[in-house]
Amino acid sequence: MNLILLGPPGAGKGTQAKLLIKKYRIPQISTGDILRAAVKDMTPMGGKAKSFMDAGALVPDEVVVGIIQERLNLADCSNGFILDGFPRTVAQADALAKVLSGLGRSIDHVISIVVDNEELLERVTGRRTCRNCGKGFHVSFDPPKSPGICDECAGELYQRDDDREDTMRKRLEVYEQQTSPLVEYYKNKSLLRSVQGIGSIEEIQQKIVSILQG
């Protein structure tokens, strides 16, 4: 089963991917993770990526797609994979389709987790992280026993820059600009299924599984 998970920051893609990994025993492929791994291992494409990164330039699509291809060729992807964070644009989606075609494979499902922007803002801007042990809390959904103090180690809780409202609004704008055409792209190929990302983790997971098994 070859899946793509779409969804804005804070929609819960990572959480749902972890559950799908356990259920279907297929790996989650996160672009950032495999890019770092390819550079560290100095794979052929990792070496190319490093040259761009060292120059302070964005890694071009063809190199990113090449790294995806390297990863898909590994044995643990033989029964399928979950792509998270890729593709981000229609050009990347076209390139991915060509790579998969060359491997005799194709995407089976594209699951788009849909969450209202105001809900996302509440989720993300309420996050707090311990400076000492890194444990996460949420001021509304999972508050610490004492405001601003970690339950585990009594360290100071702080708000990461990525979790600030102005930063989050910019991230959502970028996501919308990039992903709206991608949603249409997969809808036109009859691959896209939308899932409302509101409710418990288990409820959302069941919605996704129902689609995959349908």
Secondary structure, DSSP 8 states (H G I E B T S, - for coil): -EEEEE--TTSSHHHHHHHHHHHH---EEEHHHHHHHHHHHT-HHHHHHHHHHHTT----HHHHHHHHHHHHTSGGGTT-EEEES---SHHHHHHHHHHHHHTT----EEEEEE--HHHHHHHHHTEEEETTT--EEETTTB--SBTTB-TTT--BEE--GGGSHHHHHHHHHHHHHHHHHHHHHHHHTT-EEEEE--S-HHHHHHHHHHHHH-
